[in-house]
Amino acid sequence: MRFTPLNDYVLVLHVKVEEKTFGGIIIPDKAKEKPQEGKVVAVGPGRKNRNGDRIAMEVKTGDTVTFGKYAGTEIKIDGVDHIIMKEDEIFCIIG
C-alpha cells in the first residue's frame, strides 16, 4: 500500500523489541514496553509558515529516530504496526 504523510507528519516503523533480558529471562508480550525507537518510512513535505512557504523536514526516509512513549497514533499498514506522528514529537536522529 502506498502511504504519503501530509504536512509535517512522519510515518515510523517500530523497531523489534528484545525478547530476552541480558540474563536470559524471556519477557512475555504483555510485559514488553512499547518501542521508543523506530525507522522513518515516509515523511511529509513539511509544514507551511505564515507566508505560505514550506519549512523543510529535518528527518528523512531511512533515519532511525527516538520518540516519546505516548507519541503519535498507532496504525497498521499491510498488517505491520507503524506510528504516524508530527516531526515535533521526535527527540533525535540516531546515527
C-alpha positions in Angstrom: 0.0 0.0 0.0 1.3 3.5 -0.8 1.2 5.9 2.1 2.2 9.6 1.9 2.1 11.7 5.1 0.8 15.3 4.8 2.5 18.5 6.1 4.9 17.7 8.9 3.8 14.2 9.7 6.2 11.2 9.7 5.5 7.5 9.4 7.7 5.4 11.7 8.1 1.6 11.7 8.5 0.1 15.2 12.0 -1.4 15.9 11.9 -5.1 17.1 11.9 -5.3 20.9 14.4 -7.7 22.5 12.5 -10.7 23.8 15.1 -11.8 26.4 16.9 -9.8 29.1 20.7 -9.8 29.4 20.4 -12.6 31.9 18.4 -14.8 29.6 14.9 -14.3 31.1 12.2 -14.3 28.4 9.9 -11.3 28.6 6.2 -12.1 27.9 4.3 -9.9 25.3 2.2 -8.1 27.9 5.2 -7.0 29.9 7.1 -5.6 26.9 7.2 -1.8 26.7 6.2 0.0 23.5 9.4 0.6 21.5 10.6 4.2 21.7 12.8 3.8 18.7 11.9 3.3 15.0 12.9 3.7 11.4 11.3 6.5 9.3 9.4 5.0 6.4 7.8 8.2 4.9 7.8 11.9 5.6 5.5 14.7 4.5 6.7 17.8 2.6 6.9 19.9 5.7 4.6 22.5 7.3 3.9 26.0 6.0 4.9 29.1 7.7 2.7 32.3 7.9 3.9 33.4 4.5 2.9 30.1 2.9 6.5 28.9 2.4 7.3 25.2 3.2 9.7 24.6 6.2 11.9 21.6 5.2 11.7 18.5 7.3 14.8 17.6 9.4 14.2 13.8 9.3 14.2 11.8 6.1 13.2 8.3 5.0 15.6 5.7 6.4 16.6 7.7 9.6 16.5 5.8 12.9 14.7 8.1 15.5 13.7 8.1 19.1 10.4 9.5 20.3 8.2 9.7 23.4 6.4 6.7 24.9 3.0 8.0 24.0 3.9 9.9 20.8 1.8 9.7 17.7 -1.0 7.3 16.7 -0.5 3.6 16.1 -1.8 2.3 12.7 -1.5 -0.9 10.8 -0.3 -0.8 7.2 -0.3 -4.2 5.3 -0.6 -5.9 8.8 2.5 -4.2 10.2 2.4 -1.8 13.2 3.5 1.8 12.4 3.2 5.1 14.2 2.2 8.3 12.5 3.4 11.4 14.4 4.3 15.0 13.9 8.0 15.8 13.4 7.9 17.8 16.7 7.3 14.5 18.6 10.7 13.1 17.5 13.5 13.7 20.0 16.6 12.8 17.9 18.0 11.0 14.9 20.3 8.1 15.8 23.5 7.6 13.8 
